[in-house]
Amino acid sequence: MDFRYVAYTEDKKLVKGKLSATSEEAATELLSYGGYQVISLQAVVTLFNKEKQLARFYRIKPREIIMFSRQLALLLESGTDIVTSLELLQSQVTNKTLKNTIGEVASDIRGGSSLSVALSKHPRAFSQIYHRAIAAGEQGGNLEVVLRQMADYIERSADTEKKIKSAMTYPIIVAIVAIIVIAIMVTYVLPAFTGLYGQFEADLPLPTRMLIAISD
């Protein structure tokens, strides 16, 4: 069940957000555990969450994870806590799948989960390499550095994949053009030569006869 809340942080900063919990009491406990002083908490009652269902069809692109990682690193370096950072990023992204994913990650962290564990629940967005690297960053106390390293890694991987696809595209195009040319020759050119040779009562060359036999 989803809840919208308004609360004060430990440094008396007013924040608004949305989280998922099994009940209103559980939602209050999650917020209190995260250091929030709840002002208001309202359940979001919907018979069918159309937005969440449609979000399943939005693919998260590598460049979106790259941007997410670098922006999260920047926010953490500025001293913003992890939950507030995720909420800020969630409000900025336009991809509905990524928006919902970030919201669920933030909700898990409010419930006491680490960032790496929360990310591991979303393998379609964050690979095993990604969340394991984040776990190492959490243990080593250099999470911001690891986030930037993962952004660079994903960027290099995406560039390599793009180059491979480009390299494979050219021979495929050449093969398609060759097939089209052969089809035109067999369908239109060879029959014309067959008639021409027939008028002169000449024998067709063996390769030509083979092509005609194949076309027939």
ZADO-1210 file (C-alpha; in nm, 4 decimals, padded with zeros to 6 digits):
<atoms>
<atom x="00.0000" y="00.0000" z="00.0000" code="MET" pos="1"/>
<atom x="00.1277" y="00.3484" z="-00.0868" code="ASP" pos="2"/>
<atom x="00.1298" y="00.6488" z="00.1466" code="PHE" pos="3"/>
<atom x="00.2027" y="01.0169" z="00.0916" code="ARG" pos="4"/>
<atom x="00.3746" y="01.1913" z="00.3803" code="TYR" pos="5"/>
<atom x="00.4889" y="01.5320" z="00.4998" code="VAL" pos="6"/>
<atom x="00.7588" y="01.5279" z="00.7652" code="ALA" pos="7"/>
<atom x="01.0503" y="01.7086" z="00.9231" code="TYR" pos="8"/>
<atom x="01.4023" y="01.5702" z="00.9013" code="THR" pos="9"/>
<atom x="01.6367" y="01.5676" z="01.2003" code="GLU" pos="10"/>
<atom x="01.7692" y="01.9086" z="01.0944" code="ASP" pos="11"/>
<atom x="01.4112" y="02.0481" z="01.0803" code="LYS" pos="12"/>
<atom x="01.3890" y="02.0441" z="00.7018" code="LYS" pos="13"/>
<atom x="01.0377" y="01.9968" z="00.5627" code="LEU" pos="14"/>
<atom x="01.0140" y="01.7105" z="00.3141" code="VAL" pos="15"/>
<atom x="00.7355" y="01.5447" z="00.1174" code="LYS" pos="16"/>
<atom x="00.7327" y="01.2025" z="-00.0358" code="GLY" pos="17"/>
<atom x="00.5706" y="00.8702" z="-00.1020" code="LYS" pos="18"/>
<atom x="00.6491" y="00.5272" z="00.0380" code="LEU" pos="19"/>
<atom x="00.5098" y="00.1753" z="00.0369" code="SER" pos="20"/>
<atom x="00.4186" y="-00.0123" z="00.3553" code="ALA" pos="21"/>
<atom x="00.1788" y="-00.2817" z="00.4708" code="THR" pos="22"/>
<atom x="-00.0157" y="-00.0434" z="00.6982" code="SER" pos="23"/>
<atom x="-00.0270" y="00.3132" z="00.8291" code="GLU" pos="24"/>
<atom x="00.1470" y="00.2035" z="01.1491" code="GLU" pos="25"/>
<atom x="00.4233" y="00.0362" z="00.9484" code="ALA" pos="26"/>
<atom x="00.4654" y="00.3494" z="00.7355" code="ALA" pos="27"/>
<atom x="00.4956" y="00.5649" z="01.0482" code="THR" pos="28"/>
<atom x="00.7543" y="00.3276" z="01.1936" code="GLU" pos="29"/>
<atom x="00.9559" y="00.3349" z="00.8716" code="LEU" pos="30"/>
<atom x="00.9625" y="00.7135" z="00.8692" code="LEU" pos="31"/>
<atom x="01.0476" y="00.7348" z="01.2391" code="SER" pos="32"/>
<atom x="01.3270" y="00.4825" z="01.1915" code="TYR" pos="33"/>
<atom x="01.4672" y="00.7032" z="00.9170" code="GLY" pos="34"/>
<atom x="01.4754" y="01.0020" z="01.1515" code="GLY" pos="35"/>
<atom x="01.1608" y="01.1715" z="01.0201" code="TYR" pos="36"/>
<atom x="00.9047" y="01.3504" z="01.2378" code="GLN" pos="37"/>
<atom x="00.5731" y="01.2811" z="01.0655" code="VAL" pos="38"/>
<atom x="00.3333" y="01.5742" z="01.0223" code="ILE" pos="39"/>
<atom x="00.0797" y="01.4065" z="00.7958" code="SER" pos="40"/>
<atom x="00.0390" y="01.0624" z="00.6437" code="LEU" pos="41"/>
<atom x="-00.2297" y="00.9719" z="00.3919" code="GLN" pos="42"/>
<atom x="-00.2975" y="00.6443" z="00.2165" code="ALA" pos="43"/>
<atom x="-00.3103" y="00.6541" z="-00.1628" code="VAL" pos="44"/>
<atom x="-00.6155" y="00.4448" z="-00.2441" code="VAL" pos="45"/>
<atom x="-00.6348" y="00.3186" z="-00.6036" code="THR" pos="46"/>
<atom x="-00.8146" y="00.0145" z="-00.7396" code="LEU" pos="47"/>
<atom x="-00.5620" y="-00.0144" z="-01.0207" code="PHE" pos="48"/>
<atom x="-00.2307" y="00.1640" z="-01.0287" code="ASN" pos="49"/>
<atom x="-00.2249" y="00.2329" z="-01.4015" code="LYS" pos="50"/>
<atom x="00.0999" y="00.4291" z="-01.3880" code="GLU" pos="51"/>
<atom x="00.2893" y="00.1482" z="-01.2166" code="LYS" pos="52"/>
<atom x="00.1555" y="-00.1122" z="-01.4596" code="GLN" pos="53"/>
<atom x="00.2467" y="00.0973" z="-01.7646" code="LEU" pos="54"/>
<atom x="00.5927" y="00.1594" z="-01.6204" code="ALA" pos="55"/>
<atom x="00.6782" y="-00.2068" z="-01.6776" code="ARG" pos="56"/>
<atom x="00.6957" y="-00.1365" z="-02.0516" code="PHE" pos="57"/>
<atom x="00.9479" y="00.1494" z="-02.0246" code="TYR" pos="58"/>
<atom x="01.3014" y="00.0221" z="-02.0740" code="ARG" pos="59"/>
<atom x="01.5742" y="00.1817" z="-01.8647" code="ILE" pos="60"/>
<atom x="01.8588" y="00.2884" z="-02.0926" code="LYS" pos="61"/>
<atom x="02.2272" y="00.2754" z="-01.9919" code="PRO" pos="62"/>
<atom x="02.2633" y="00.6542" z="-02.0234" code="ARG" pos="63"/>
<atom x="01.9873" y="00.6953" z="-01.7618" code="GLU" pos="64"/>
<atom x="02.1752" y="00.4755" z="-01.5134" code="ILE" pos="65"/>
<atom x="02.4937" y="00.6695" z="-01.5939" code="ILE" pos="66"/>
<atom x="02.3225" y="01.0000" z="-01.5184" code="MET" pos="67"/>
<atom x="02.1575" y="00.8580" z="-01.2048" code="PHE" pos="68"/>
<atom x="02.4922" y="00.7331" z="-01.0705" code="SER" pos="69"/>
<atom x="02.6769" y="01.0588" z="-01.1294" code="ARG" pos="70"/>
<atom x="02.3994" y="01.2750" z="-00.9873" code="GLN" pos="71"/>
<atom x="02.3660" y="01.0536" z="-00.6793" code="LEU" pos="72"/>
<atom x="02.7424" y="01.0748" z="-00.6233" code="ALA" pos="73"/>
<atom x="02.7261" y="01.4545" z="-00.6494" code="LEU" pos="74"/>
<atom x="02.4381" y="01.4799" z="-00.4004" code="LEU" pos="75"/>
<atom x="02.6083" y="01.2506" z="-00.1496" code="LEU" pos="76"/>
<atom x="02.9314" y="01.4506" z="-00.1759" code="GLU" pos="77"/>
<atom x="02.7354" y="01.7674" z="-00.0984" code="SER" pos="78"/>
<atom x="02.6253" y="01.6143" z="00.2322" code="GLY" pos="79"/>
<atom x="02.2683" y="01.5227" z="00.1335" code="THR" pos="80"/>
<atom x="02.1504" y="01.2007" z="00.2974" code="ASP" pos="81"/>
<atom x="02.0824" y="00.8990" z="00.0783" code="ILE" pos="82"/>
<atom x="01.7011" y="00.8999" z="00.1084" code="VAL" pos="83"/>
<atom x="01.6662" y="01.2706" z="00.0304" code="THR" pos="84"/>
<atom x="01.9084" y="01.2301" z="-00.2613" code="SER" pos="85"/>
<atom x="01.6994" y="00.9490" z="-00.4060" code="LEU" pos="86"/>
<atom x="01.3790" y="01.1489" z="-00.3615" code="GLU" pos="87"/>
<atom x="01.5332" y="01.4430" z="-00.5470" code="LEU" pos="88"/>
<atom x="01.6457" y="01.2187" z="-00.8319" code="LEU" pos="89"/>
<atom x="01.3069" y="01.0475" z="-00.8442" code="GLN" pos="90"/>
<atom x="01.1370" y="01.3837" z="-00.8927" code="SER" pos="91"/>
<atom x="01.3680" y="01.4680" z="-01.1841" code="GLN" pos="92"/>
<atom x="01.3698" y="01.1521" z="-01.3964" code="VAL" pos="93"/>
<atom x="01.1161" y="01.1169" z="-01.6775" code="THR" pos="94"/>
<atom x="01.1417" y="00.7409" z="-01.7330" code="ASN" pos="95"/>
<atom x="00.8469" y="00.5951" z="-01.5407" code="LYS" pos="96"/>
<atom x="01.0160" y="00.2608" z="-01.4767" code="THR" pos="97"/>
<atom x="01.3257" y="00.4268" z="-01.3329" code="LEU" pos="98"/>
<atom x="01.1104" y="00.6690" z="-01.1319" code="LYS" pos="99"/>
<atom x="00.9224" y="00.3806" z="-00.9674" code="ASN" pos="100"/>
<atom x="01.2451" y="00.1873" z="-00.9140" code="THR" pos="101"/>
<atom x="01.4129" y="00.4788" z="-00.7349" code="ILE" pos="102"/>
<atom x="01.1028" y="00.5231" z="-00.5194" code="GLY" pos="103"/>
<atom x="01.1089" y="00.1568" z="-00.4157" code="GLU" pos="104"/>
<atom x="01.4819" y="00.1738" z="-00.3422" code="VAL" pos="105"/>
<atom x="01.4271" y="00.4792" z="-00.1205" code="ALA" pos="106"/>
<atom x="01.1410" y="00.3016" z="00.0566" code="SER" pos="107"/>
<atom x="01.3604" y="-00.0027" z="00.1279" code="ASP" pos="108"/>
<atom x="01.6362" y="00.2179" z="00.2686" code="ILE" pos="109"/>
<atom x="01.3855" y="00.3894" z="00.4999" code="ARG" pos="110"/>
<atom x="01.3005" y="00.0425" z="00.6236" code="GLY" pos="111"/>
<atom x="01.6616" y="-00.0197" z="00.7225" code="GLY" pos="112"/>
<atom x="01.8013" y="-00.1741" z="00.4042" code="SER" pos="113"/>
<atom x="02.1375" y="-00.0753" z="00.2612" code="SER" pos="114"/>
<atom x="02.1599" y="00.0845" z="-00.0829" code="LEU" pos="115"/>
<atom x="02.3261" y="-00.2217" z="-00.2364" code="SER" pos="116"/>
<atom x="02.0591" y="-00.4603" z="-00.1055" code="VAL" pos="117"/>
<atom x="01.7807" y="-00.2278" z="-00.2212" code="ALA" pos="118"/>
<atom x="01.9362" y="-00.2045" z="-00.5691" code="LEU" pos="119"/>
<atom x="01.9764" y="-00.5826" z="-00.5925" code="SER" pos="120"/>
<atom x="01.5958" y="-00.6170" z="-00.5918" code="LYS" pos="121"/>
<atom x="01.5845" y="-00.4472" z="-00.9336" code="HIS" pos="122"/>
<atom x="01.8092" y="-00.6536" z="-01.1652" code="PRO" pos="123"/>
<atom x="01.6457" y="-00.5084" z="-01.4781" code="ARG" pos="124"/>
<atom x="01.7831" y="-00.1668" z="-01.3841" code="ALA" pos="125"/>
<atom x="02.0959" y="-00.2468" z="-01.1819" code="PHE" pos="126"/>
<atom x="02.3170" y="-00.5394" z="-01.2779" code="SER" pos="127"/>
<atom x="02.4816" y="-00.7780" z="-01.0342" code="GLN" pos="128"/>
<atom x="02.8165" y="-00.6097" z="-01.0978" code="ILE" pos="129"/>
<atom x="02.6598" y="-00.2737" z="-01.0150" code="TYR" pos="130"/>
<atom x="02.5057" y="-00.3576" z="-00.6790" code="HIS" pos="131"/>
<atom x="02.8083" y="-00.5641" z="-00.5719" code="ARG" pos="132"/>
<atom x="03.0341" y="-00.2682" z="-00.6469" code="ALA" pos="133"/>
<atom x="02.7992" y="-00.0455" z="-00.4451" code="ILE" pos="134"/>
<atom x="02.8221" y="-00.2922" z="-00.1549" code="ALA" pos="135"/>
<atom x="03.2018" y="-00.2681" z="-00.1693" code="ALA" pos="136"/>
<atom x="03.1752" y="00.1110" z="-00.1731" code="GLY" pos="137"/>
<atom x="02.9499" y="00.1076" z="00.1326" code="GLU" pos="138"/>
<atom x="03.1928" y="-00.1121" z="00.3231" code="GLN" pos="139"/>
<atom x="03.4940" y="00.0927" z="00.2163" code="GLY" pos="140"/>
<atom x="03.3318" y="00.4290" z="00.2863" code="GLY" pos="141"/>
<atom x="03.3896" y="00.5533" z="-00.0693" code="ASN" pos="142"/>
<atom x="03.0404" y="00.5154" z="-00.2148" code="LEU" pos="143"/>
<atom x="03.0626" y="00.8368" z="-00.4178" code="GLU" pos="144"/>
<atom x="03.3833" y="00.7190" z="-00.5874" code="VAL" pos="145"/>
<atom x="03.2318" y="00.3792" z="-00.6711" code="VAL" pos="146"/>
<atom x="02.9185" y="00.5418" z="-00.8148" code="LEU" pos="147"/>
<atom x="03.1329" y="00.7458" z="-01.0531" code="ARG" pos="148"/>
<atom x="03.3418" y="00.4407" z="-01.1431" code="GLN" pos="149"/>
<atom x="03.0276" y="00.2431" z="-01.2251" code="MET" pos="150"/>
<atom x="02.8988" y="00.5309" z="-01.4390" code="ALA" pos="151"/>
<atom x="03.2269" y="00.5270" z="-01.6336" code="ASP" pos="152"/>
<atom x="03.2128" y="00.1467" z="-01.6644" code="TYR" pos="153"/>
<atom x="02.8569" y="00.1495" z="-01.8007" code="ILE" pos="154"/>
<atom x="02.9487" y="00.4299" z="-02.0415" code="GLU" pos="155"/>
<atom x="03.2463" y="00.2340" z="-02.1783" code="ARG" pos="156"/>
<atom x="03.0359" y="-00.0820" z="-02.2092" code="SER" pos="157"/>
<atom x="02.7614" y="00.1060" z="-02.3947" code="ALA" pos="158"/>
<atom x="03.0163" y="00.2606" z="-02.6337" code="ASP" pos="159"/>
<atom x="03.1726" y="-00.0802" z="-02.7017" code="THR" pos="160"/>
<atom x="02.8330" y="-00.2360" z="-02.7678" code="GLU" pos="161"/>
<atom x="02.7464" y="00.0489" z="-03.0041" code="LYS" pos="162"/>
<atom x="03.0710" y="-00.0004" z="-03.1989" code="LYS" pos="163"/>
<atom x="03.0101" y="-00.3754" z="-03.2269" code="ILE" pos="164"/>
<atom x="02.6591" y="-00.3169" z="-03.3599" code="LYS" pos="165"/>
<atom x="02.7923" y="-00.0639" z="-03.6113" code="SER" pos="166"/>
<atom x="03.0619" y="-00.3078" z="-03.7252" code="ALA" pos="167"/>
<atom x="02.8020" y="-00.5818" z="-03.7739" code="MET" pos="168"/>
<atom x="02.5580" y="-00.3569" z="-03.9579" code="THR" pos="169"/>
<atom x="02.7790" y="-00.2981" z="-04.2654" code="TYR" pos="170"/>
<atom x="02.8282" y="-00.6648" z="-04.3687" code="PRO" pos="171"/>
<atom x="02.4584" y="-00.7318" z="-04.3097" code="ILE" pos="172"/>
<atom x="02.3651" y="-00.4450" z="-04.5425" code="ILE" pos="173"/>
<atom x="02.6143" y="-00.5707" z="-04.8049" code="VAL" pos="174"/>
<atom x="02.4675" y="-00.9220" z="-04.7835" code="ALA" pos="175"/>
<atom x="02.1111" y="-00.7907" z="-04.8220" code="ILE" pos="176"/>
<atom x="02.2088" y="-00.5798" z="-05.1253" code="VAL" pos="177"/>
<atom x="02.3855" y="-00.8809" z="-05.2814" code="ALA" pos="178"/>
<atom x="02.0760" y="-01.0976" z="-05.2343" code="ILE" pos="179"/>
<atom x="01.8567" y="-00.8295" z="-05.3940" code="ILE" pos="180"/>
<atom x="02.0947" y="-00.7967" z="-05.6917" code="VAL" pos="181"/>
<atom x="02.1041" y="-01.1742" z="-05.7439" code="ILE" pos="182"/>
<atom x="01.7252" y="-01.1933" z="-05.7207" code="ALA" pos="183"/>
<atom x="01.6883" y="-00.9204" z="-05.9859" code="ILE" pos="184"/>
<atom x="01.9372" y="-01.0947" z="-06.2152" code="MET" pos="185"/>
<atom x="01.7667" y="-01.4324" z="-06.1814" code="VAL" pos="186"/>
<atom x="01.4184" y="-01.2865" z="-06.2253" code="THR" pos="187"/>
<atom x="01.4725" y="-01.0318" z="-06.5043" code="TYR" pos="188"/>
<atom x="01.8230" y="-01.0413" z="-06.6557" code="VAL" pos="189"/>
<atom x="01.8764" y="-01.4162" z="-06.7083" code="LEU" pos="190"/>
<atom x="01.5414" y="-01.4745" z="-06.8833" code="PRO" pos="191"/>
<atom x="01.6320" y="-01.1968" z="-07.1288" code="ALA" pos="192"/>
<atom x="01.9689" y="-01.3598" z="-07.2019" code="PHE" pos="193"/>
<atom x="01.7992" y="-01.6972" z="-07.2393" code="THR" pos="194"/>
<atom x="01.5723" y="-01.5587" z="-07.5100" code="GLY" pos="195"/>
<atom x="01.8655" y="-01.3877" z="-07.6817" code="LEU" pos="196"/>
<atom x="02.0739" y="-01.7039" z="-07.6908" code="TYR" pos="197"/>
<atom x="01.7705" y="-01.8968" z="-07.8124" code="GLY" pos="198"/>
<atom x="01.7321" y="-01.6678" z="-08.1138" code="GLN" pos="199"/>
<atom x="02.0894" y="-01.7406" z="-08.2183" code="PHE" pos="200"/>
<atom x="02.0505" y="-02.1105" z="-08.1354" code="GLU" pos="201"/>
<atom x="02.3562" y="-02.0875" z="-07.9126" code="ALA" pos="202"/>
<atom x="02.4223" y="-02.2895" z="-07.6012" code="ASP" pos="203"/>
<atom x="02.4146" y="-02.1004" z="-07.2746" code="LEU" pos="204"/>
<atom x="02.7296" y="-02.1069" z="-07.0595" code="PRO" pos="205"/>
<atom x="02.7273" y="-02.3692" z="-06.7848" code="LEU" pos="206"/>
<atom x="02.7119" y="-02.1154" z="-06.4946" code="PRO" pos="207"/>
<atom x="02.4150" y="-01.9453" z="-06.6614" code="THR" pos="208"/>
<atom x="02.2348" y="-02.2774" z="-06.7093" code="ARG" pos="209"/>
<atom x="02.2967" y="-02.3589" z="-06.3423" code="MET" pos="210"/>
<atom x="02.1504" y="-02.0247" z="-06.2298" code="LEU" pos="211"/>
<atom x="01.8446" y="-02.0750" z="-06.4492" code="ILE" pos="212"/>
<atom x="01.7997" y="-02.4258" z="-06.3084" code="ALA" pos="213"/>
<atom x="01.8204" y="-02.2887" z="-05.9536" code="ILE" pos="214"/>
<atom x="01.5710" y="-02.0120" z="-06.0322" code="SER" pos="215"/>
<atom x="01.3291" y="-02.2645" z="-06.1801" code="ASP" pos="216"/>
</atoms>
